[in-house]
């Protein structure tokens, strides 16, 4: 059975997005029908981005304290069969702009799936993956996912909440067990020099990205527990994260490869990826 999902993982700045795009490009050249979903895709079939979740009582409170927007919220709230409501607030903001004001956006954001406590977050994400597997199991397409399989659980568990390592590993292995029916292929992108790769990303990306990243990594969870501060502290957290992800990678019972993207030679790198992919899609 050919893989129905290719999972691209690696540390920030390693080249995950480039790798995901190249794999999708390789599939196109091989006449393999595939869909590419990058980080932040609002239509991701196995993840949530820009989506808030409310328990029924929380939803009622949101409506009662925002009467002016009750009709809009009620019209777009997505009821769940087992309780709770999803609100795709980023899509609403993009659609309604000033009619969905920042004040309301900030209120809704507090219930973003990635702002929830770890256990309810994990429950929602695991359910999302199970739904995705069920929906695509009998289809013919292959899906290429960028960083939602290892990175997101590690970021939530380790970086945001400072959870125990074994609990984070358990989270990822549960996702692995869920997706195993799709015969997944994991490609993990590495860099020889983590510090150089991250500093390069900081230089190349907008300052808002680096400031937000550093704050996220040092002011909560693992970074806060270990007294990590500013850029140097962020690098300490990233080095610890690399060790955790190495352990996770070694434990996963799925087809997996490590690829080195240190040279940034795109043509040579693409050939390496094509060699890996071709083993499964002949």
N, C-alpha and C positions, 0 to 999 in steps of 0.2 A: 504493500500500500504506500503510495506516495504521500509525503507530508501535506496536510491541508493548512498548516500554519507554520510560518518561519518566524522565529522570535529573535529579534536583534537586541542585544544587551551590552552593557559596558558602562564605565564611569563617565561623568560629565566631561566633555571635551575630547573623548576618545574617537569620535567619528561615527556614532550610532546612526544618526540621521542620514549621513552620506552613505553608510553601508546599506541601510534599508532601501534607499533610492536605487543604489547600484544593483541590489538583488532583484528589485522589481524590474529594473531595466533588463537584467539578464533573462528574467522570465519572459519578457516581451520578445526578446531576440530568439528565445527557444520556443516561441508560440505556446507558452504555458499561460493560461488565463489566471490572472492574479489581481488582487486588490491591495493597495498600499495604504496603511494608516499610520501616520506619524504622531508624535507626542502633541497633544493639544487639539486633536481632531474632534470636533463637536459631534461627529456622527460615528465615533468609534463603536464597533459592535460588541466589544468585550470589556470596555472600560467606561468611565464617566469623566467628562470634562465639562465644566460649566454647568453642572447639575447639582441641585440641592435636594435633600430628602427630609421630609417632615413626618413625624408620627402624627396620627389623626388629631390629637389634642394640640400639637404644635401648629398644625395647619389651621385649625379653627382660631387659634390665637392670632396667627398672622393675618387672617382675613378680618377679624374683629378689630384689630389695631391699625389696619390699613384700609378703611372703608372706601376711600377714594379709588383704590385699585382692586377692590374685591372682584368685580366682574372680570377684569383682565386675568387676575390670578386664577379664579375659578375656571375660566375657560381653558386655561393651559395647564392646570394641574393634572398630572397623570396618576390616576388611582391604581393602587396595587391590590391584587386579589387577596393577599394575606395581610393587608393593612398598610397604611402609609401612603404618601403622595410624593412623586418626583416632580420637580420643576426645572425645566431646561432654561435657566435664567440667562445664560449667555446668548442663546438664540433669541430670546425675547428682547434682550438689550439691543442686539443687532437689528432686529425687526422694528421695534418701536422707538428706539433711540430716546429722545427727550420725554416721551410718554412713559418710559420705564426709567425714572430718574435714578441718579446715583445713590440717593438716600435709601430708596427701596432696594437697590442692588446690594448695598452694604448690609442691609438687614437680612436679605435672603442668603447672602454669602456665608453667614454664620453657620448655615446648615448645609454648606457644600459637602458632598460626599467625602472629600479629602480634608474636611475640617471636623468631622465627627470623631468621637472617641474610637479607639482602635478596634474594639470588638464589633460594634455595629457597622463600622466601615468594612471590616473584613467580611462580615456576613453578606453585605450588599455586593461587594466585589466578587466573592466566590459564587454567589447566585448569578451574577452577570455572566461570568465565564461559563457556568453550566448551561445557561440559556444560549449563549453563543455556540457552544459545542453542539447542542441539540439542533440548532437551526441550520448548521452548515455540514453536518455529518454526512448527509447523502448527496451533497452538491459536488460539483466538479472544480470549483475555484480553489486557488491557494491564496491564503492571506499572509501578508507581511506586516508584522507589528513591531513598532519601534518603542522599546523600553518599558512596556507596561507589565511585564511578567516577573522580572526580578527587581528592577529599579523602584517601581512604585511601592511594593511591599516593604522593601528595605528602607526607603525614604520615610514611609509612615511609621514603621515599627521602630527602627533605630534612630533616625534623624529627628523625627517629630516627637515621638513619645518615649524614647530611651528604653524600649522594651528589651527583654533578655534575648540574647543571640539565638537560643534554641527556639524561642517562640517565633522569631522572625523566620528562621529556617523552616519551621513547621508550616507557617503561612504559605511559603513558596512551594513546598512539597505538596501541600493540599491543592494548590493550583495545578501543579504538575500532574497529579492523579486525575484531576478533572479533565485536563486537556489531552490525556494520553490516547484517547480514542481517535484523535486527529493525527496521530503519528507525528508529533511536532519535531521540528529541527531547530535547535538553539545555536545561534552564532554569537559568540561573546567577543567583543572588540577590545583589544588591549593596546596599551602604549608602553614603550620601554621606560619612559620618564614621566611618571604621573604629574609631578610638579610642573614640568615644562608644558605638558599638554593643557593643564588647567590654567596656568598663567597665560598661555596663548589664547585660550578661550576668553579669558577676562579682557585681554587686549582687543580682541576682534569683535566682541559683542557689546551692545549698548551698556553704559555704566549702570543703568537701572537694573539690568539683569544681574550684574556682579554684586551690586549692593544688596539686592533682594536675596540672592543666593547665599551670600556670606551671613546675612542676618538670620536666614532660615537655618543654616547649619551650626551657628554658634549660640543662638539665644534660646534654644529649647533642646529637649531630649538629650542625646548623647553628648553633643557639644557643650551644653550647659553643665551637665553632670561632671564633665572632665575639664572644665575651666578653659575651654577653647575660645580664643578671641581673634577677631579680624581675619585677614587673609591667611596668616600663618596658622591660626587655629582651624580655619576651614580646611587647610591642607592636612592637618592632623586627623580631622574627622574623615576626610576622603581616604587617607591611608588605612584607617581602621575599617572603613566601608569596603575597601578593596579586599581586605582579609576575610571579612564576612562573606562577600560575594564569591571569593575563591572557594570557601567551604561549601557554600550553596551549590556552586557549579559542580564540584566533585561529587556531591551526594545525589544529584538529579539523575534518575534512571531513564534518560531520554537521549536521542541522538544529539550530539553536541560537539562543537568545534570552537577553538580559540583562534582568532586571526589577529595579526599584528599590523596596526595601521600607523606605525611610528614614522615611516618614510614620507607619507602623504603623496606618494606617487600613484595617481589615480588609476592609470592604465594597468600598471603592474598589480595593484590591489584588486582591481576588477577581475583580472585573470585568476587570482587566488580564489576569489569568491565563486567565480564560474566553475572552477574545478570542484569545489565543495558541492555546489548546487547540482551539478551534472551527475553526481553519484546517485542522486535520488530522483532525478527527472529525465532519465534516459528514455 
